[in-house]
Amino acid sequence: MAPGTMCTMMYGGPATAHVTGTWAGRPVDARFDRADGCQVARWDALVPLLPGSAHSRGTARSW
């Protein structure tokens, strides 16, 4: 997040993800969690890659 960004204290659950590989010829090494509102938004922006939350799909799903 950009410096000065304010995030809600909304906890999105215990899910974590570590993504590695290559995207468009560039290396990727990124970690994701759902610890606060900013991290939940970052996760939800990648739902095609990461599993969606019950909130984003309307149903719960376990992986």
Contacts in CASP RR format, 6 or more apart in sequence:
PFRMAT RR
TARGET T0000
AUTHOR 0000-0000-0000
METHOD contacts of the structure
MODEL  1
MAPGTMCTMMYGGPATAHVTGTWAGRPVDARFDRADGCQVARWDALVPLL
PGSAHSRGTARSW
1 7 0 8 1.000
1 38 0 8 1.000
5 38 0 8 1.000
7 36 0 8 1.000
7 37 0 8 1.000
7 38 0 8 1.000
7 39 0 8 1.000
8 36 0 8 1.000
8 37 0 8 1.000
8 38 0 8 1.000
9 36 0 8 1.000
9 37 0 8 1.000
10 36 0 8 1.000
10 37 0 8 1.000
10 40 0 8 1.000
11 34 0 8 1.000
11 35 0 8 1.000
11 36 0 8 1.000
12 34 0 8 1.000
12 35 0 8 1.000
12 37 0 8 1.000
12 39 0 8 1.000
12 40 0 8 1.000
12 53 0 8 1.000
13 34 0 8 1.000
14 34 0 8 1.000
15 33 0 8 1.000
15 34 0 8 1.000
15 43 0 8 1.000
15 51 0 8 1.000
15 53 0 8 1.000
16 31 0 8 1.000
16 32 0 8 1.000
16 33 0 8 1.000
17 31 0 8 1.000
17 32 0 8 1.000
17 33 0 8 1.000
17 43 0 8 1.000
17 50 0 8 1.000
18 30 0 8 1.000
18 31 0 8 1.000
18 32 0 8 1.000
19 28 0 8 1.000
19 29 0 8 1.000
19 30 0 8 1.000
19 31 0 8 1.000
19 32 0 8 1.000
19 49 0 8 1.000
19 50 0 8 1.000
20 28 0 8 1.000
20 29 0 8 1.000
20 30 0 8 1.000
21 27 0 8 1.000
21 28 0 8 1.000
21 29 0 8 1.000
22 28 0 8 1.000
32 39 0 8 1.000
32 42 0 8 1.000
32 43 0 8 1.000
32 46 0 8 1.000
32 50 0 8 1.000
33 39 0 8 1.000
33 43 0 8 1.000
34 40 0 8 1.000
34 43 0 8 1.000
34 53 0 8 1.000
40 53 0 8 1.000
43 50 0 8 1.000
43 52 0 8 1.000
43 53 0 8 1.000
44 52 0 8 1.000
44 53 0 8 1.000
44 56 0 8 1.000
47 56 0 8 1.000
51 61 0 8 1.000
51 63 0 8 1.000
52 61 0 8 1.000
54 60 0 8 1.000
54 61 0 8 1.000
END
